[in-house]
Amino acid sequence: MYDNLRRAVLHRLDVLERAVDHADPSTLLPLARTELDRLVTGWRRLLRSHGADESGRCAACSRGILARRRPCPVWRLAHQQLLDEGPPHRARRRFLRAR
């Protein structure tokens, strides 16, 4: 199950990446509108599931006595991907590929 899910997600990312690289603007604009809405919704759901519990720790990541206070790795990644200037987008996105 996990392998099929993983492959499907990585395949979709590959399709979107190819669209960014090769699609003409008349195709890319409607796709971008749809995908941006899906990405925003997805990030919000993921971040909501990683909200702080009553002790200020991530409700999804905190387990046991070694639990960390926020920001959890998911929040740090969200900040990096959505707000940091960092390397150009081409340099960042080539690490996961469908196999």
MDTraj code that builds the backbone (N, CA, C; nanometers):
import mdtraj as md
import numpy as np

residues = "MET TYR ASP ASN LEU ARG ARG ALA VAL LEU HIS ARG LEU ASP VAL LEU GLU ARG ALA VAL ASP HIS ALA ASP PRO SER THR LEU LEU PRO LEU ALA ARG THR GLU LEU ASP ARG LEU VAL THR GLY TRP ARG ARG LEU LEU ARG SER HIS GLY ALA ASP GLU SER GLY ARG CYS ALA ALA CYS SER ARG GLY ILE LEU ALA ARG ARG ARG PRO CYS PRO VAL TRP ARG LEU ALA HIS GLN GLN LEU LEU ASP GLU GLY PRO PRO HIS ARG ALA ARG ARG ARG PHE LEU ARG ALA ARG".split()
xyz = np.array([
    [0.0816, -0.1192, 0.0000],
    [0.0000, 0.0000, 0.0000],
    [0.0861, 0.1258, 0.0000],
    [0.1840, 0.1328, 0.0909],
    [0.2685, 0.2511, 0.1005],
    [0.3440, 0.2744, -0.0295],
    [0.3972, 0.1688, -0.0903],
    [0.4723, 0.1853, -0.2150],
    [0.3848, 0.2419, -0.3260],
    [0.2621, 0.1934, -0.3380],
    [0.1710, 0.2452, -0.4404],
    [0.1384, 0.3921, -0.4158],
    [0.1123, 0.4257, -0.2921],
    [0.0825, 0.5637, -0.2557],
    [0.2020, 0.6535, -0.2862],
    [0.3190, 0.6091, -0.2438],
    [0.4419, 0.6854, -0.2668],
    [0.4657, 0.7061, -0.4155],
    [0.4536, 0.5996, -0.4936],
    [0.4746, 0.6102, -0.6387],
    [0.3756, 0.7067, -0.7027],
    [0.2504, 0.6993, -0.6619],
    [0.1477, 0.7870, -0.7191],
    [0.1770, 0.9340, -0.6879],
    [0.2155, 0.9622, -0.5652],
    [0.2467, 1.1001, -0.5267],
    [0.3686, 1.1506, -0.6029],
    [0.4737, 1.0704, -0.6078],
    [0.5947, 1.1126, -0.6787],
    [0.5694, 1.1283, -0.8281],
    [0.4844, 1.0429, -0.8840],
    [0.4491, 1.0562, -1.0257],
    [0.3772, 1.1892, -1.0498],
    [0.2831, 1.2223, -0.9620],
    [0.2110, 1.3495, -0.9774],
    [0.3070, 1.4672, -0.9688],
    [0.4020, 1.4619, -0.8782],
    [0.5016, 1.5688, -0.8693],
    [0.5831, 1.5783, -0.9975],
    [0.6194, 1.4646, -1.0544],
    [0.6929, 1.4645, -1.1815],
    [0.6105, 1.5272, -1.2933],
    [0.4816, 1.4936, -1.2995],
    [0.3928, 1.5502, -1.4023],
    [0.3858, 1.7021, -1.3873],
    [0.3696, 1.7486, -1.2649],
    [0.3620, 1.8928, -1.2418],
    [0.4940, 1.9616, -1.2745],
    [0.6033, 1.8976, -1.2396],
    [0.7340, 1.9550, -1.2704],
    [0.7549, 1.9667, -1.4212],
    [0.7155, 1.8640, -1.4956],
    [0.7265, 1.8708, -1.6420],
    [0.6395, 1.9828, -1.6971],
    [0.5231, 2.0015, -1.6389],
    [0.4357, 2.1101, -1.6840],
    [0.5029, 2.2457, -1.6623],
    [0.5661, 2.2635, -1.5474],
    [0.6371, 2.3887, -1.5198],
    [0.7483, 2.4098, -1.6218],
    [0.8174, 2.3031, -1.6552],
    [0.9310, 2.3132, -1.7468],
    [0.8900, 2.3297, -1.8925],
    [0.7756, 2.2725, -1.9331],
    [0.7471, 2.2630, -2.0765],
    [0.6103, 2.3122, -2.1217],
    [0.5170, 2.3340, -2.0329],
    [0.3811, 2.3698, -2.0760],
    [0.3754, 2.5143, -2.1255],
    [0.2876, 2.5382, -2.2201],
    [0.2683, 2.6749, -2.2678],
    [0.1802, 2.7495, -2.1669],
    [0.1883, 2.8824, -2.1642],
    [0.1145, 2.9605, -2.0638],
    [-0.0364, 2.9362, -2.0625],
    [-0.0963, 2.9098, -2.1771],
    [-0.2416, 2.8885, -2.1781],
    [-0.2804, 2.7593, -2.1061],
    [-0.1897, 2.6638, -2.1004],
    [-0.2125, 2.5401, -2.0259],
    [-0.1691, 2.5551, -1.8805],
    [-0.0591, 2.6256, -1.8617],
    [0.0008, 2.6357, -1.7291],
    [-0.0824, 2.7199, -1.6318],
    [-0.1415, 2.8276, -1.6776],
    [-0.2160, 2.9148, -1.5870],
    [-0.3339, 2.8444, -1.5195],
    [-0.4224, 2.7763, -1.5925],
    [-0.5316, 2.7052, -1.5236],
    [-0.4798, 2.5945, -1.4312],
    [-0.3748, 2.5250, -1.4731],
    [-0.3153, 2.4205, -1.3897],
    [-0.2593, 2.4818, -1.2617],
    [-0.1896, 2.5938, -1.2750],
    [-0.1311, 2.6596, -1.1581],
    [-0.2393, 2.7034, -1.0595],
    [-0.3479, 2.7569, -1.1098],
    [-0.4570, 2.7990, -1.0206],
    [-0.5121, 2.6801, -0.9420],
    [-0.5371, 2.5717, -1.0109],
    [-0.5902, 2.4519, -0.9455],
    [-0.4911, 2.3954, -0.8450],
    [-0.3663, 2.3806, -0.8878],
    [-0.2658, 2.3185, -0.8015],
    [-0.2291, 2.4072, -0.6837],
    [-0.2252, 2.5384, -0.7023],
    [-0.1974, 2.6270, -0.5894],
    [-0.3055, 2.6139, -0.4826],
    [-0.4293, 2.6073, -0.5244],
    [-0.5383, 2.5887, -0.4288],
    [-0.5224, 2.4565, -0.3541],
    [-0.4895, 2.3507, -0.4264],
    [-0.4694, 2.2197, -0.3623],
    [-0.3506, 2.2227, -0.2670],
    [-0.2417, 2.2889, -0.3076],
    [-0.1233, 2.2967, -0.2220],
    [-0.1512, 2.3762, -0.0947],
    [-0.2191, 2.4885, -0.1081],
    [-0.2523, 2.5686, 0.0101],
    [-0.3399, 2.4878, 0.1054],
    [-0.4414, 2.4233, 0.0520],
    [-0.5299, 2.3412, 0.1349],
    [-0.4516, 2.2282, 0.2015],
    [-0.3661, 2.1624, 0.1260],
    [-0.2863, 2.0528, 0.1805],
    [-0.1908, 2.0978, 0.2893],
    [-0.1199, 2.2094, 0.2662],
    [-0.0294, 2.2617, 0.3686],
    [-0.1070, 2.2977, 0.4949],
    [-0.2220, 2.3629, 0.4787],
    [-0.3000, 2.4003, 0.5973],
    [-0.3438, 2.2771, 0.6766],
    [-0.3887, 2.1734, 0.6082],
    [-0.4302, 2.0506, 0.6785],
    [-0.3120, 1.9857, 0.7496],
    [-0.1985, 1.9778, 0.6810],
    [-0.0794, 1.9183, 0.7410],
    [-0.0347, 1.9983, 0.8629],
    [-0.0296, 2.1301, 0.8499],
    [0.0141, 2.2133, 0.9615],
    [-0.0852, 2.2094, 1.0775],
    [-0.2132, 2.2017, 1.0472],
    [-0.3141, 2.1893, 1.1537],
    [-0.2918, 2.0596, 1.2320],
    [-0.2560, 1.9524, 1.1623],
    [-0.2331, 1.8249, 1.2320],
    [-0.1045, 1.8277, 1.3147],
    [-0.0190, 1.9261, 1.2896],
    [0.1045, 1.9419, 1.3658],
    [0.0969, 2.0634, 1.4580],
    [-0.0229, 2.0962, 1.5029],
    [-0.0418, 2.2069, 1.5962],
    [0.0091, 2.1709, 1.7351],
    [0.0275, 2.2732, 1.8161],
    [0.0806, 2.2522, 1.9512],
    [-0.0258, 2.1944, 2.0437],
    [0.0190, 2.1053, 2.1318],
    [-0.0705, 2.0549, 2.2356],
    [-0.0659, 2.1515, 2.3544],
    [-0.1258, 2.1126, 2.4660],
    [-0.1327, 2.2025, 2.5821],
    [0.0040, 2.2356, 2.6413],
    [0.1053, 2.1544, 2.6144],
    [0.2393, 2.1825, 2.6666],
    [0.3276, 2.2535, 2.5652],
    [0.2714, 2.2902, 2.4508],
    [0.3480, 2.3620, 2.3493],
    [0.4266, 2.2729, 2.2556],
    [0.4053, 2.1416, 2.2664],
    [0.4751, 2.0473, 2.1788],
    [0.3849, 2.0091, 2.0621],
    [0.4467, 1.9687, 1.9538],
    [0.3708, 1.9256, 1.8365],
    [0.2884, 1.8028, 1.8728],
    [0.1590, 1.8111, 1.8475],
    [0.0687, 1.7008, 1.8820],
    [0.0974, 1.5759, 1.7994],
    [0.1494, 1.5911, 1.6787],
    [0.1769, 1.4758, 1.5924],
    [0.3164, 1.4191, 1.6151],
    [0.4130, 1.5050, 1.6435],
    [0.5526, 1.4601, 1.6547],
    [0.5939, 1.4256, 1.7969],
    [0.5303, 1.4852, 1.8966],
    [0.5777, 1.4667, 2.0336],
    [0.5360, 1.3309, 2.0877],
    [0.6343, 1.2552, 2.1207],
    [0.6129, 1.1234, 2.1802],
    [0.7221, 1.1019, 2.2857],
    [0.6810, 1.0677, 2.4040],
    [0.7767, 1.0332, 2.5078],
    [0.8460, 1.1537, 2.5697],
    [0.9497, 1.1257, 2.6473],
    [1.0180, 1.2310, 2.7226],
    [1.1117, 1.3152, 2.6361],
    [1.1452, 1.2685, 2.5174],
    [1.2348, 1.3446, 2.4307],
    [1.1598, 1.4366, 2.3343],
    [1.0323, 1.4535, 2.3554],
    [0.9515, 1.5370, 2.2658],
    [1.0027, 1.6809, 2.2673],
    [1.0022, 1.7413, 2.1498],
    [1.0511, 1.8787, 2.1367],
    [0.9349, 1.9771, 2.1363],
    [0.9672, 2.0976, 2.1778],
    [0.8706, 2.2056, 2.1633],
    [0.8673, 2.2472, 2.0177],
    [0.7613, 2.3192, 1.9817],
    [0.7487, 2.3700, 1.8451],
    [0.8626, 2.4652, 1.8157],
    [0.9027, 2.4861, 1.6953],
    [0.8428, 2.4292, 1.5758],
    [0.8940, 2.2885, 1.5479],
    [0.8039, 2.2028, 1.5112],
    [0.8401, 2.0660, 1.4747],
    [0.9016, 2.0681, 1.3343],
    [0.9589, 1.9567, 1.2883],
    [1.0210, 1.9529, 1.1553],
    [0.9255, 1.9904, 1.0421],
    [0.7984, 1.9589, 1.0565],
    [0.7018, 1.9927, 0.9514],
    [0.6850, 2.1443, 0.9421],
    [0.6772, 2.2117, 1.0559],
    [0.6655, 2.3573, 1.0547],
    [0.7932, 2.4214, 1.0022],
    [0.9079, 2.3665, 1.0378],
    [1.0340, 2.4215, 0.9857],
    [1.0417, 2.4046, 0.8345],
    [1.0005, 2.2879, 0.7845],
    [1.0000, 2.2648, 0.6402],
    [0.9026, 2.3593, 0.5704],
    [0.7850, 2.3797, 0.6287],
    [0.6877, 2.4725, 0.5702],
    [0.7478, 2.6124, 0.5611],
    [0.8137, 2.6558, 0.6665],
    [0.8765, 2.7883, 0.6647],
    [0.9834, 2.7951, 0.5566],
    [1.0660, 2.6931, 0.5494],
    [1.1730, 2.6904, 0.4488],
    [1.1150, 2.6954, 0.3076],
    [1.0151, 2.6136, 0.2794],
    [0.9600, 2.6045, 0.1447],
    [0.8746, 2.7250, 0.1064],
    [0.8050, 2.7838, 0.2018],
    [0.7110, 2.8907, 0.1697],
    [0.7673, 3.0307, 0.1899],
    [0.8666, 3.0472, 0.2774],
    [0.9129, 3.1814, 0.3128],
    [1.0608, 3.2078, 0.2901],
    [1.1459, 3.1081, 0.3085],
    [1.2895, 3.1311, 0.2937],
    [1.3248, 3.1627, 0.1498],
    [1.4231, 3.2476, 0.1343],
    [1.4719, 3.2771, 0.0000],
    [1.5512, 3.1574, -0.0508],
    [1.6507, 3.1120, 0.0233],
    [1.7264, 2.9908, -0.0092],
    [1.7693, 2.9790, -0.1536],
    [1.8055, 2.8581, -0.1945],
    [1.8489, 2.8358, -0.3324],
    [1.7314, 2.8494, -0.4293],
    [1.7602, 2.8729, -0.5562],
    [1.6523, 2.8819, -0.6548],
    [1.5684, 2.7553, -0.6566],
    [1.4427, 2.7672, -0.6990],
    [1.3506, 2.6533, -0.6930],
    [1.4021, 2.5331, -0.7693],
    [1.4755, 2.5493, -0.8751],
    [1.5297, 2.4366, -0.9521],
    [1.6277, 2.3551, -0.8676],
    [1.7079, 2.4211, -0.7870],
    [1.8083, 2.3516, -0.7064],
    [1.7447, 2.2734, -0.5927],
    [1.6259, 2.3149, -0.5492],
    [1.5630, 2.2518, -0.4333],
    [1.4791, 2.1310, -0.4665],
    [1.4252, 2.1201, -0.5843],
    [1.3186, 2.0229, -0.6054],
    [1.3610, 1.8942, -0.6728],
    [1.4846, 1.8699, -0.6916],
    [1.5283, 1.7535, -0.7671],
    [1.5629, 1.6325, -0.6800],
    [1.5299, 1.6328, -0.5528],
    [1.5733, 1.5232, -0.4664],
    [1.4780, 1.4052, -0.4616],
    [1.3526, 1.4201, -0.4957],
    [1.2583, 1.3077, -0.4949],
    [1.2035, 1.2863, -0.6344],
    [1.2121, 1.1669, -0.6807],
    [1.1616, 1.1319, -0.8129],
    [1.0832, 1.0026, -0.8033],
    [0.9831, 0.9894, -0.8849],
    [0.9113, 0.8620, -0.8951],
    [1.0058, 0.7609, -0.9573],
    [0.9921, 0.6387, -0.9142],
    [1.0796, 0.5339, -0.9697],
    [0.9994, 0.4352, -1.0461],
])
top = md.Topology()
chain = top.add_chain()
for i, resn in enumerate(residues, 1):
    res = top.add_residue(resn, chain, resSeq=i)
    for name in ("N", "CA", "C"):
        top.add_atom(name, md.element.get_by_symbol(name[0]), res)
traj = md.Trajectory(xyz[None], top)
